[in-house]
Amino acid sequence: MEKIKVLFICHGNICRSPMCESVFTHMVKEAGLADRFLIDSAATSTEEIGNPVHWGTVNKLKEVGIPLVPHRAKQIQTADYDKFDYIIGMDTANIRNLNRMLKGDPKGKIYKLLSFAGSGRDIADPWYTGNFDETYLDIMEGCKGFLKYLKDNREIV
């Protein structure tokens, strides 16, 4: 059975997208579905390339008991469009940048995370807000909606 390949995206790949990668990895593991997925994260910018996950994300995940997936910031590459089934941005700016960087979205792979929870809201960047609690709650809401979407659309049983 082919894996469902998911790439979470934010601006720098040190706060939101690695938090999302860790949360969704934990979620599918808890559901007994870890072997069905390839999960990763990346940035639209080059600003943080090579840097570790932000301490605010590390601390929030530790606080809620979700293991951090070891990660260093990297930028999305054009080849990632063919590699991944779902490319999921955290906010409107991410989606705009993804469409520009990936020459549009001819296969319909680009989504905003909270769209899976029935919302058009952006997930605020805690790099600027300092509010990792709010970001975590939004990411949980989006990841739960995404997993439900996959189950409802028979991507996973």
C-alpha positions as CSV (number, residue, x, y, z in Angstrom):
1,M,0.0,0.0,0.0
2,E,1.4,3.4,-1.0
3,K,2.1,5.9,1.7
4,I,0.2,9.2,1.9
5,K,2.9,11.8,1.6
6,V,2.3,15.1,3.5
7,L,4.4,18.2,3.6
8,F,3.5,21.0,6.1
9,I,4.7,24.5,5.2
10,C,5.3,27.8,7.0
11,H,7.5,30.8,6.4
12,G,10.7,29.7,8.2
13,N,10.1,26.1,9.1
14,I,11.1,26.5,12.8
15,C,7.7,27.2,14.5
16,R,4.4,26.2,12.9
17,S,5.3,23.6,10.3
18,P,7.6,21.5,12.5
19,M,4.9,21.7,15.3
20,C,2.4,20.5,12.7
21,E,4.8,17.7,11.6
22,S,5.2,16.5,15.2
23,V,1.5,16.8,16.1
24,F,0.3,15.0,13.0
25,T,3.1,12.3,13.3
26,H,1.9,11.7,16.9
27,M,-1.7,11.7,15.9
28,V,-1.3,9.0,13.2
29,K,1.0,6.9,15.4
30,E,-1.7,7.0,18.2
31,A,-4.3,5.9,15.6
32,G,-2.1,3.0,14.5
33,L,-1.6,4.5,11.1
34,A,2.1,5.6,11.2
35,D,3.1,3.1,8.5
36,R,0.6,4.7,6.1
37,F,2.3,8.1,6.1
38,L,5.4,10.0,5.1
39,I,5.3,13.3,6.9
40,D,7.7,16.3,6.6
41,S,7.8,20.0,6.8
42,A,9.6,22.9,5.0
43,A,9.7,26.7,4.6
44,T,8.8,29.0,1.8
45,S,11.8,31.3,2.8
46,T,15.5,30.7,3.2
47,E,15.8,32.8,6.4
48,E,16.1,29.9,8.8
49,I,17.7,27.2,6.7
50,G,19.6,24.7,8.9
51,N,18.3,26.1,12.2
52,P,16.7,23.9,14.8
53,V,13.0,24.0,15.8
54,H,12.2,27.2,17.8
55,W,12.4,26.8,21.6
56,G,8.7,27.9,21.9
57,T,7.6,25.0,19.7
58,V,9.9,22.6,21.6
59,N,8.5,23.7,25.0
60,K,4.9,23.6,23.9
61,L,5.2,20.1,22.5
62,K,7.0,19.0,25.7
63,E,4.2,20.5,27.8
64,V,1.5,18.6,26.0
65,G,3.5,15.3,25.8
66,I,4.0,15.2,22.1
67,P,7.4,14.0,20.9
68,L,9.3,16.5,18.8
69,V,10.2,15.0,15.4
70,P,13.9,15.9,15.0
71,H,14.2,18.6,12.3
72,R,16.3,21.3,10.8
73,A,14.7,24.1,8.7
74,K,14.8,23.6,4.9
75,Q,13.1,25.2,2.0
76,I,10.6,23.5,-0.2
77,Q,12.0,22.5,-3.6
78,T,10.2,22.3,-7.0
79,A,10.6,18.5,-6.9
80,D,8.6,18.3,-3.7
81,Y,5.5,19.0,-5.7
82,D,5.7,15.6,-7.4
83,K,7.0,13.9,-4.3
84,F,4.1,14.9,-1.9
85,D,0.3,14.2,-2.2
86,Y,-0.6,17.1,0.2
87,I,1.3,20.4,0.6
88,I,-0.3,22.2,3.5
89,G,0.4,25.8,4.4
90,M,-0.4,27.6,7.6
91,D,-1.6,30.9,6.2
92,T,-2.6,32.9,3.2
93,A,0.9,34.2,2.6
94,N,2.3,30.6,2.6
95,I,-0.4,29.6,0.0
96,R,0.4,32.6,-2.2
97,N,4.2,31.8,-2.0
98,L,3.6,28.1,-2.7
99,N,1.6,28.8,-5.8
100,R,4.3,31.2,-7.0
101,M,7.2,28.8,-6.2
102,L,5.5,25.7,-7.5
103,K,4.2,27.3,-10.7
104,G,0.6,27.1,-9.7
105,D,-1.1,24.0,-8.4
106,P,-2.1,22.0,-11.5
107,K,-2.8,18.8,-9.5
108,G,-4.7,20.5,-6.6
109,K,-2.2,19.5,-3.9
110,I,-1.9,22.8,-2.0
111,Y,-4.2,23.4,1.0
112,K,-4.4,25.8,3.9
113,L,-4.4,23.7,7.1
114,L,-7.5,25.1,8.8
115,S,-9.6,24.5,5.6
116,F,-9.8,20.9,6.8
117,A,-11.5,22.2,9.9
118,G,-14.0,24.2,7.9
119,S,-12.3,27.6,8.4
120,G,-10.5,30.1,6.2
121,R,-8.5,31.4,9.1
122,D,-4.7,31.7,9.1
123,I,-2.7,30.1,11.8
124,A,-0.8,33.0,13.5
125,D,3.0,32.8,13.4
126,P,4.2,32.6,17.0
127,W,7.5,34.0,15.9
128,Y,5.7,37.3,15.8
129,T,2.9,36.8,18.3
130,G,4.8,34.8,21.0
131,N,1.6,32.8,21.5
132,F,2.6,29.2,21.0
133,D,-0.6,28.1,22.9
134,E,-2.9,29.6,20.3
135,T,-0.8,28.2,17.5
136,Y,-0.9,24.7,19.0
137,L,-4.7,24.8,19.4
138,D,-5.1,25.9,15.8
139,I,-2.7,23.2,14.6
140,M,-4.6,20.5,16.6
141,E,-7.9,21.6,15.1
142,G,-6.4,21.5,11.6
143,C,-4.7,18.2,12.0
144,K,-7.8,16.6,13.5
145,G,-9.8,17.9,10.5
146,F,-7.2,16.7,8.1
147,L,-7.2,13.2,9.5
148,K,-11.0,13.1,9.4
149,Y,-10.8,14.3,5.8
150,L,-8.5,11.4,4.9
151,K,-10.7,8.9,6.7
152,D,-13.9,10.3,5.1
153,N,-12.4,10.2,1.6
154,R,-11.2,6.6,2.1
155,E,-7.5,7.6,1.8
156,I,-7.1,5.5,5.0
157,V,-9.3,3.0,6.6
